[in-house]
Amino acid sequence: QVQLVESGGGLVQPGGSLRLSCATSRSIFSTYVMGWYRQAPGKQRELVAAITRGGSTPYADSVQGRFTISRDGAKNTVYLQMNSLKPEDTAHYYCNARSVAANSWGQGTQVTVSS
C-alpha cells in the first residue's frame, strides 16, 4: 500500500493561485496513475486532473486551462498548480494513486476560495 500526504491548501482570494503537493511513500509513477480529486460539501467526489504512466494529463472541463498537474520522480511528488481560482473551486482536494491491483487515497487538503 502506498502512502500519500497532501499539502498546500489554504484560503485564497478569487483570481489567486495555490500549488498542492502530494508526496508518495515510494517511487510509483511508472506503475500508477496519479490523480487529484475534489469534493465540495453536499457533492460527489470528482476527478480534477490525472497524470498517466505515459505522462498524459486529462483535466476536468471546469479546470482546463487554469490547473496544471505535474510530477517530480526524484522527489516522488505530484503537484497541482491552480491559477485563476474561483469560489466554485472550494473543496477538499485528495490525491489518488491507482494501479491494476491498488487504489490509495491521501487525507486531503482544504482549498477555500473566498474574498
C-alpha positions as CSV (number, residue, x, y, z in Angstrom):
1,Q,0.0,0.0,0.0
2,V,1.4,3.4,-1.0
3,Q,1.1,6.3,1.5
4,L,0.1,9.7,0.2
5,V,0.4,13.0,2.0
6,E,-1.1,16.2,0.6
7,S,-0.2,19.7,1.5
8,G,-0.5,23.2,0.1
9,G,-4.2,24.0,0.7
10,G,-5.5,27.2,2.3
11,L,-7.6,30.3,1.9
12,V,-7.1,32.3,-1.2
13,Q,-9.0,35.2,-2.9
14,P,-10.7,34.7,-6.2
15,G,-8.2,35.0,-9.0
16,G,-5.4,33.8,-6.8
17,S,-3.2,30.8,-7.1
18,L,-2.2,27.8,-5.0
19,R,0.0,24.8,-5.5
20,L,-0.9,21.5,-4.0
21,S,1.7,18.8,-3.4
22,C,1.2,15.0,-2.9
23,A,4.2,13.2,-1.5
24,T,4.3,9.4,-2.1
25,S,6.0,6.9,0.2
26,R,7.9,5.3,-2.6
27,S,8.6,5.6,-6.3
28,I,5.4,4.6,-8.1
29,F,5.0,6.8,-11.2
30,S,6.0,4.0,-13.6
31,T,3.2,1.8,-12.4
32,Y,0.5,4.1,-11.0
33,V,-1.9,6.6,-12.5
34,M,-1.9,9.7,-10.2
35,G,-4.9,11.9,-9.8
36,W,-6.3,14.9,-8.0
37,Y,-9.9,14.7,-6.9
38,R,-12.0,17.2,-5.0
39,Q,-15.2,17.0,-3.0
40,A,-17.3,20.0,-2.0
41,P,-19.9,19.8,0.7
42,G,-23.0,18.0,-0.5
43,K,-21.4,17.0,-3.7
44,Q,-19.8,13.8,-5.1
45,R,-16.1,13.5,-5.3
46,E,-14.9,14.4,-8.8
47,L,-11.8,14.0,-10.8
48,V,-9.9,17.2,-11.3
49,A,-6.8,16.1,-13.2
50,A,-4.7,13.0,-13.7
51,I,-1.3,12.1,-15.0
52,T,-0.8,8.7,-16.5
53,R,2.2,6.5,-16.5
54,G,3.0,7.8,-20.0
55,G,2.6,11.4,-19.0
56,S,-0.8,12.2,-20.5
57,T,-2.8,14.7,-18.4
58,P,-6.5,14.8,-18.8
59,Y,-8.4,17.5,-17.0
60,A,-12.0,18.2,-16.0
61,D,-13.6,20.8,-18.2
62,S,-14.2,23.1,-15.3
63,V,-10.4,23.5,-14.7
64,Q,-9.0,23.1,-18.2
65,G,-6.6,26.0,-18.8
66,R,-6.4,27.0,-15.2
67,F,-4.9,24.0,-13.4
68,T,-1.8,22.0,-14.3
69,I,-0.8,18.6,-12.9
70,S,2.8,17.6,-12.9
71,R,5.1,15.1,-11.2
72,D,8.7,15.0,-10.0
73,G,10.1,11.5,-10.0
74,A,13.2,12.5,-8.0
75,K,11.0,13.8,-5.2
76,N,8.2,11.2,-5.5
77,T,5.8,14.1,-5.6
78,V,2.8,15.1,-7.7
79,Y,1.7,18.7,-7.9
80,L,-1.4,20.6,-8.8
81,Q,-0.8,24.2,-9.8
82,M,-4.1,26.0,-9.5
83,N,-4.4,29.5,-11.1
84,S,-7.3,31.9,-11.6
85,L,-9.1,30.3,-8.7
86,K,-12.9,30.7,-8.4
87,P,-15.2,30.3,-5.4
88,E,-16.6,27.2,-7.0
89,D,-13.1,25.6,-6.7
90,T,-13.7,25.5,-3.0
91,A,-13.4,21.9,-1.9
92,H,-11.4,19.3,-0.1
93,Y,-8.7,18.1,-2.5
94,Y,-7.5,14.5,-2.5
95,C,-4.5,12.8,-4.1
96,N,-5.1,9.3,-5.6
97,A,-2.7,6.6,-6.7
98,R,-4.3,3.8,-8.8
99,S,-2.9,0.7,-10.4
100,V,-4.4,-2.6,-11.5
101,A,-4.1,-4.0,-8.0
102,A,-4.3,-1.0,-5.7
103,N,-6.1,2.2,-5.1
104,S,-4.8,4.6,-2.5
105,W,-6.0,7.9,-1.1
106,G,-4.5,10.6,0.9
107,Q,-6.3,12.5,3.7
108,G,-6.7,15.5,1.6
109,T,-6.2,19.2,1.9
110,Q,-8.8,22.0,2.1
111,V,-8.9,24.8,-0.5
112,T,-11.2,27.7,0.2
113,V,-11.6,30.5,-2.4
114,S,-13.3,33.5,-0.9
115,S,-12.9,37.2,-0.6
